């Protein structure tokens, strides 16, 4: 598998863990003590880092740092929107579209020749 594909796959998986670590406690542990929510989030974040660090190391062999960062942001939004809508039951908003379009602009300027 090409390094860019490996990096993207690992970053997508990493972002799933990151998104759950950052936001799932708002739904699932709403009534729990904050220290419990922090502990569960840290546990999930461990798996995020176990995927994210190798993803960035692999990606950095073929991408510039700014390209790697923009790729990460695009993946973050691509993971967050379905999470927000499907898991957190948030309404679909045009703001998701506008944010995506802004990121497409960032991708264009970061990856152009």
Steps between C-alpha positions, in 0.01 A plus 500: 500500500643845412612714797232764436227234511646352819510844658141580400368168629678539833386862531137407436515231770684738733235766448220261590665442838579871540144606425356252748759601762418869461123490465330167582511570874260790437234244413602182680651629823295816543405413858833341596767677703734704284803296610335185366434673168861617489628149573285341230602771254868449577458127447353564155764761425773241559371302202477822301867572560603141428359554149566871450873501572583225245259663252687829522840332479395307189328801345802725561710275274296614197325821608610839622401585856237752384349240266488246780323751727238593240442131425442447873246784513306367200488154657393651832201669339418189295488295823336767716198574281365141494581470872309820581200405290477125561640453850432832669170554314590856403308658213665518161611856443614703203795597719641150434490577127662842540773356721562227243527753221749704701705185556489424126653841445767422757571169326531674165746764623704252705533233229530715186834487320 
